[in-house]
Structure formats: C-alpha cells, structure tokens
Amino acid sequence: MIKKFCIILITTLALTLNAVASSDGELLLTKKNDPTQVKECWEGFNRASFALNQGLDKVIFKPVASLYRNLPIPIKSGVGNSLDNLSNVVTIPNNILQGEFAKAGINTGRFVINTTVGILGIFDVATVMGFEVYEKEDYGQSLAKAGVGPGCYIVLPVLGPSTARDTVASVTNFVGGDAWYNVTVKNDTQFFSDFDYYASKVTSGVDFRAKNYDSIENLEKNSLDFYASVKSLYLQDRQQKILNTKKIIDTQNDSDWEEVESQ
C-alpha cells in the first residue's frame, strides 16, 4: 500500500513539474512559499517543542559542537565533505523529480568519484576535477515545485523547524526515498548497520551547529523573541532553496539551514 502511494506520488510529481516551470509558475511558487503567508497553527505546541530543543541544545548539541569546532580544520573539512557527498543519495532522485536531468547526471558523477577516489567523500575530488557544485534538493522542495503549499509551520522535537509539507515529505525517506536509509536501517546489509545511519544524522546536526555556532549565539542574544527569529530565518531559507536563489541570509555562517532529517 505504501509502495503504491509512493509510485503514485512520484508519477504525479513528474507529470506536474512542467506546470510550474514557466515565469507565471515561478511567481506562484514565490507567493505560495512567502514566509509571511505560512500559517502558525500550533503555536503552543511549537513553543513548547522549541523550548525542549533549546534545552537539549544547551545540554548536548552546544557543548559537543563547541568541541567539534576546535578540531583541526582538515578533520572538520573531511567530515563536512563526507556528509555533503552522502546527501547526494537524496538530492539525485529529487533532481530527477524536478526535471533537472543534467544536474542529476553531474551529481551522480560527483557521488561516484568522491565515494571511490575521494574515500567515502572525505576528499572532494570531483570539484578539483571540475564538476560543478549544485544546491542540495529534498522531497519537500520537489513537492513545493509541484505546487504543494507549505501548510502550517511546525517545530519538531529534536529535529527542529519544519512545515506540514516538509514533514510529510520527510516520511519518504522511510519508505524507500533515501538509499542510505535503505542499505542501513531498512535492509541492514553486511557492510552497514542502523548505527551508521543514525550516527550520520547526529554528526550532521553537530556539523551544522558548529558551522553556525556564532550566528546562532548572536541571533539568540539580539532577538526579542528568539522563537520568532528562528521561524523567520528558517522560512526565508526554505523559500530560497525552493526557488534556487543565491541570496545568502546574513545570520547564516553556512548555506545550510536544514532539519537534520532532510538529508
């Protein structure tokens, strides 16, 4: 039943992609994902979840990120490269869903080269060889480009900011949409296990927190309402990713403002 739903969803996405490719479609896409238009349906729950996440951050993620950011640059660079390489297992199928076949081919080449010659992505050999670097894509972005609105804003415990659309899209990872999940948790192959999958998710969260350490600290210190500031920042960034714009948000040290589960 779940597999049938996924097949129908993917087919629907593929058939509707052309409908949003025109300039009128892009205008509608911009309007639908306007951060000011995203509804706050569950503010009580969201603020409670946000408070929980802040507590976990202070006790776990912030101290770990503080230690991580003081590691030698080659180690941090290698970890970041490896995580970026691994993200291609979600980016590539979403390139295809969005009709970006050339990008899918280049990202596949990057993934193969960096996984092999680059030793599991630790070294970004593909960039040295001249392969262009593209933005990461996920199922939430594909749904958005197919015309699905964001729905209500939601803060997920541990995982952080999201929207109803992106939360539903994330479930795709657990029904076959994430090759990394398939070979670790779902099938538990002899080469990889559940631990490898969840370790990569935790490491991704720590890497993100470390890269944005000062930005997050400054945002919290200078915000009258930290919750509202994070919400605004997240929704602006999601709109930019959906539209594939190059604009960088000032409060970000890194170009990633993503939920840990979106990779």
N, C-alpha and C positions, 0 to 999 in steps of 0.2 A: 504493500500500500504506500509506504514512504517512498520507495524507489519510483513508483508510478508518478507520485506527486512531483518528485524532483525532475523526472523526464518531461512532464507537462510544463513545469515552471521554466526549465531551460529552453524548451521549444517556444514557449510564449515570449520569453525574453528575446530570443533570436529573431522572431518574426516582427517584434515591435521596435527593434533598435533603430530602423530606418526612419521611424516616425518622429524621433527626437533629434535627428541628425541635422535638420535644417536650422536656419537662423531663428525662425519662429520657435522651433523646438528648444533651442538653447535659451531663448528668452523665457519660455515657460519653465524650463529646468531651473533657471536662476530664481524665478519667482517662487516656485514650489519649495525650494530649499533655502529661501531667505530666512536667516536666523531669527529675525523679528516675528516671523509668522509661525514658528514652531510652537505648538501649544504646551503649556505646563499643566498637565492633567493630574499629576500625582505629587504635588509639591511637598506635602507632609512626608510621604514615603521617601521621596528623593532627598530631602534634607536629612532625614534620619540615616539613610544609606550613605550620604556624603559624610556625615559625622563619623560613622563607623569606619569608612575608608580613611578619613583623616587620622583616626586613632591607630589603625593598622599601619598607616604610613609612618607615623611618628615612632611606633614601636619596632616595626620591621623594615619597611622599604627605605626610609630615610637613612637609618644607620648603615644598612647594607650598601646603599647607593653611595654614601659618604666614603666607605672603604673602597668600593669599586672604582670611584673616580680618581683615587690616588694610586691605582695600579699603573705600571709602566704603559706608556702610550701604545707600543706595539701589541700588547695583550688586549687592551680595550679596542684597538682598531681591528684586530683579528676576530674578536667576539662579535663586534658590530658587523663586520663583513660577512661572517658566517650566518648571522640572523637575517641580514638583507638577502643573502643567497637563498636561504630557506623560505623566505616569504614568496619566492617565485612560484612555489607549488600552488599558491592561491592566486597570485597575480596572473599567471599564464592562462588558466581557464577563463578568468574574467576578461582578459584581453580579447579572447575569442568570443565570449558572450556579447561584448560591446562592439564586435566587428572590427577590432584592431588587430588584424591578422599579421601585419608586418611587425608590430610590437611583440606579438605572441612569439613569432619566429626568432626575433632578436633576443627576447628574454629567455627563450628555450636554449639558444646558443650560449648565453651568459651562464645559465644554470649548469649546463653540461660541462663547460670549460672550467668554471670556478669550483664545481664539485669534484672534478677529477684533477686537473692540473693545479687548481688552487687549493687542493687538500681540504675538501669539505667546505669550501667557501672562505677559509681563513684568509686567503690571499685573493684579491680582486684582479685576477689575471685578465679577465675579459675586458675590463676598462683599459688596461695597458695595451691590449690588442686592438683597441679602437671601437669596441662595442658600445653603442650609446646607452646611457643610463636613463630609464624611464621611471615615472612615479609608480608606487605600489597601487594595486587595484584590489578591491574586495567585493563580496556579493552584495553588500549594501549599496556600493557605488553602481553596480550593474542594475540593481532594482531601480535606483534613482533615475538612471539614464533610460530605463524602460518606461518611465513616467510615474513610478510609485512615489507618493509623497512620504515625508519623514514620520508623520504621525506625531505622537506625543514624545516629549523629552523624558528620559528616564535615567536614573543613576543606579547602576547595578552594584550590588555588594561585591567588594574586592575588584571587580572588573572595571568599574568607573562609568564615565558618561557614555550615553548611547541614545538612540531613538527607538521607537517601536519598530520601524522598518529595519534598522540595522541589527536590532536584537533578534528579530525573526530570521534575517539573512545569516546571522552567525550560526544558527542551528544547522545550516547547510554543511558546515564543517563536520558535523557529527553524523551526517547521512551520506557521506561519500564525496563531499566537495573539497576536502583537504587531503591530498595524497599523503602528507606527513602523518596525519591522524590515522589514516588507513593502515600504514605499514608499522605503526607503533601500538596505539591503543586498540584499534578495531581488530587487526589481524595478529598482532604481537608476533612478528616474524623472528627468526633466529638471530637476525642482525640488530634489531631494535626492539625496545620494550616500552611499556607505558611510561616508565621513568624518563626516557629520552624526550618524549613529547612534553610532559609537564615541566621538566627541567628547562626546556627551551622556552616555554611560556613564562616561567618565573624569571629566567635570565633576560628575556625580552623586556619584562616590566622593570627590572633593575637597571638595565641599559638605558631605557627611556628616562627613568627617574634621574639617573646620573647625568645624562646629557642635558636635561632641563632643570638641574638642581637649583642653580642660582635664579633662573627665571621663575620657577615655582615659588621659591622663598620670597622673592621681590613682589610677586603678584599677591601672595597672602599678606605680606606686610603692608602693602599700599592699597589694598582693597577694603572698601567699607563693607562689602558683602562678598566674601571670598567665593561662596557658592555661586552667586550670580555672575561673577567674573569668570569662573571656570566654565560655566554653562555657555556664556557668550563666546569665549575663546574656542571652545570645542565645536560649537555650531558653525562659527565662521570658518574654521579649518575644514570641517566636513564639506561645506559648500565649495570651498576652493578645490578640494580633492575631486569632488564630483564634476566640477567644471574644468578640471585640469589647468588651473591658472598657476602662474609662477609667483604670485604675490606672497610675501612672507610676513607672518604676523610678528609684530615687534617683540612680544613677550616670549617668543619661542627661540631657544638656542639651537634646536634641531628642527628639521622639516616634518617630523612625525609627531602628531598629536592623536594617537590612536588607542582604542581599547586594546588590552592585551590579547583578547580572544579573536581579534580581527585578522591575525596573521595565520 
